[in-house]
Amino acid sequence: MSMMLHAAKIVAVAGLAFTLSSNARAADITGAGATFPFPVYSKWADVYKKETGNGLNYQSIGSGGGIKQIMAKTVTFGASDMPLKGEDLDKAGLLQFPMVMGGLVAVYNLDGIKPGELVFDGPTLAKIYLGEIKTWDDATIKKLNPDVKLPAQAIAVVSRSDGSGTTFVWTDYLSKVSADWKSKVGANTAVQWPIGIGAKGNEGVANNVQQTKGAIGYVEYAYAKQNKLSFARMLNKDGKTVSPNLENFQAAAASADWLSAPGFGIILTDQAGSATWPITNPTFILMHKKAVDAAASAEALKFFEWAYSKGDKMAADLDYVPLPPAVVGQIQKSWSLIVGADAKPVYEKK
């Protein structure tokens, strides 16, 4: 069974991890953090293990947990969908770089309504998550979906209960499209949800929506596809109705200025463009500039180089967007800042 399918079958587990190393060695790669990229990281790791024999252990525990673990120096790398600010990176001595991009979708569980049949806009999603829209046949939802037979059913709102970069991306988007959301809740990896059910990880949200009639939630698109969840289309900033797919995620990143923020830490929500998917974002890797274990850090960078050079099709097959080659080149140059006890770079691209 592939690791991707294994992940789909154990969505009820709040914190997923894959271990693709038969023996623990000093140079084994350990990572923890974002659940958003788990499907593509597990796929890459599976193939990398077969090609090289080298293992990767990644705990899918949420961005907040990943940041805590890399700060505590208990893993080789942390993973977060929320980029850290320059001052925080400097204070912790961390290097940050994006690995891949993906899109978030609103998912729902409504009998007789197919994937992509519902359309939402940002302000309506904000009102649902504020608890102002309580039933599926609310006039606001009806106006967006005049040809859909909506039930007079209560909306069960599902959100993340753990510290989550996915939550940051979702709430950042809602803050951009709703002044009420921005003032009452705001954007962060963890927020005080006005209503709803909490679940751990993209896996937990997917599982809760799957099991709860009338539910709505937010997950990375790969989880919606893996778990055969119904997802909504969106009205974007240009007022166009768009579907979640590779081309529309790419459109969101087309004009991104990657060098405009420390650690390539740009946010791609609510971007302009007629084809743009409005809730698109990169996911980031965090590593210590002064390597705790030089051999393990070198192994991690070797894996990331392999993923950039050989992993694009695997990423695209799961509807993640590979980074532009020019950006990858800049990222790989930045790796020279990761040094061992001898102050020499732990890894140099061959």
Order of alpha helices (4+ residues) and beta strands (2+ residues): alpha-beta-beta-alpha-beta-alpha-beta-alpha-beta-beta-alpha-alpha-beta-alpha-alpha-beta-alpha-beta-alpha-beta-beta-beta-alpha-beta-alpha-alpha-alpha
